[in-house]
């Protein structure tokens, strides 16, 4: 049942609102972000309070507040917006709207940006002309346009992946998406041999300025097709971490090691039907037929084998050596998983540490997608 939770007023008034924002973004004052009115501070502080409350202490990678210049965007009331059918028709469908008619974007981020721009048209003539210049440049450079369209078609949604990473809810595929997005950004930036107009130049600069070392590290660490969750491991590439490789070798070669021990026990006891088996209850155990059970209970084998279970047609034993081997195999699996989780956390922290640059790259990819779609 919906409920309203009252919050203290002091967190949304005057210095309280400013302090909440400064604390969230890790700065002493908000001066570097610009000057804000009291109403703007209160609104921004309310958003931050909502995020902190709903995300249970996790801190998403939000961009610092930016004040829109008065009159920079056309304000359209809800009724007019609905009647104009900018992004939805009067019946609520996308099909038939202005957005559906002009949308040639190939990424989700580009589609979101185009919808926002249609909903908030520019009013500044210089800014409008700058956008037109970007579209004209790409329309007149078919080769660059083709490279952009091909590259963007395979580009991941960097903004969504970064958001999940900053909230601690990411999967290995989100890390891989960041890596692919960075690599794609470098390739797209390199496509602009000629100096593009202002808005395109800003986007290219954001893509070219990303951390190449981070991109290389992600590519070296992650499998080409990582699993959808980190729970069971299997997402770190062989050869990336020597300790992980050695631990995996013990885990994965357990069958060979167990088979070698089984052959030795067969040779030592002379019981050709002796098998080392495994189940969820007993773990690893030595099994012989009932007719050979007494032989393992007698000297000299009684010093090696310890009786575990008797069945109608079989007798099961264990040994100190088999128990030690089982412990090493079990701990190897657990350690391999723990090592992968540690590497994941380190890579995720490296990505979040560069959230600002990656967010700028995500915005640049979306902007290039909008320009390329309109120039097509």
Steps between C-alpha positions, in 0.01 A plus 500: 500500500649840402622711791634852545816531709558849642863617506661772716463848353853608589648277233317692228534859607785747468838367608350157568422447131839630393676279755311190384602564139862573591519182706352288224745625237797503738583871482542769764276751319286514188683798355667292228156392374370856461248723673160356590185658636348385827222316316753322277707391800192365677388309189844347446532409869161327487618289206818403685300413813271277294798323340671444836183365655396269217847366418573402862837668525621423148611809312425504127736685269289815462632801312536821704210745469510734200286811482315543173525853367170686517321475169745248351224243452140538392259423783200302377205434729358150530186569296689653210759224512228236475319675214822542302561126533872557537601162642161332546172525315180596680430129537835452676681321219846584372405411145356804325687752717760750381768295674406186308511693172854636544670239720781327311719438803655157552569511876270522800693799634469680167125438493466639853698812410298563185174467695627750757605748232164478328326553833725797590574695178782753503419870485856632462573561131875439533442163668246405233746588223773298674278191487419565136873528427557158652228339290622677185859386559399134524256524210789626286746232619349169399805296603508637856122461524521135396775431756291665772185306415683166493692565821206638694279205402716275717572748779371403847296724729785647706274712720289205619804278559674777697188555710482133599872493581476808723208342689680168552243313289710433194574176321814398310315600184477858628878511543541355151258761366712778646811352339333462160355849523841653569659312210216599267537861611869504409421358156225753432714792613775388262255512208496880508806588293360844415423752774125473567270784614474599867247251637655207315848610609392497865367145461816381325718655770302322774547165326868546421577608857389179668746280689656256255670306778162427662364381166801270451468362853131419454567333165783292646303398809156406370386208290357588159158369608482539880213339696197710603585487872818507706371243748663189349811659349629401158534856368874568544711401201769231541846653508391825665589404859764237576362417846152447357638279222683277748195469723277417206745233387467315829122534490462393137754218512333336798373212285850422379642517854222280640544250216872476573430427867242239401754320279751498785247352742409232245866407461565498876193294595476281191123570488428579134141605571606771751358842409524848646158659479333818619158605626357800681470318835833319537713703265781288352518135612658167402247237396557126464262210454369332816725196446810724523383703799661276761834519323521877553397463866797271566871580535689646330218689321311580821775754576416685177125459448230602749156344466223749419193314379379149416238437232342181371755454224779743587712633784630856516820627661697819530867573565704785639652559159161508328364738763794736453454491123130577536578800721751635249255459212216666693715789617638548148151554364413742777830683466466528122157655543627736770787612276261572213273701731800701620608577143143600413485741795835652404396554138162641606671745736734610220200569276305690766811708578474633144123541501519861384706421192293192414176694544635767262589226251150353528350842429738543206395167347134596538562838338687347208211257456247785484712695251560192284132407504392845387772511233401163355 
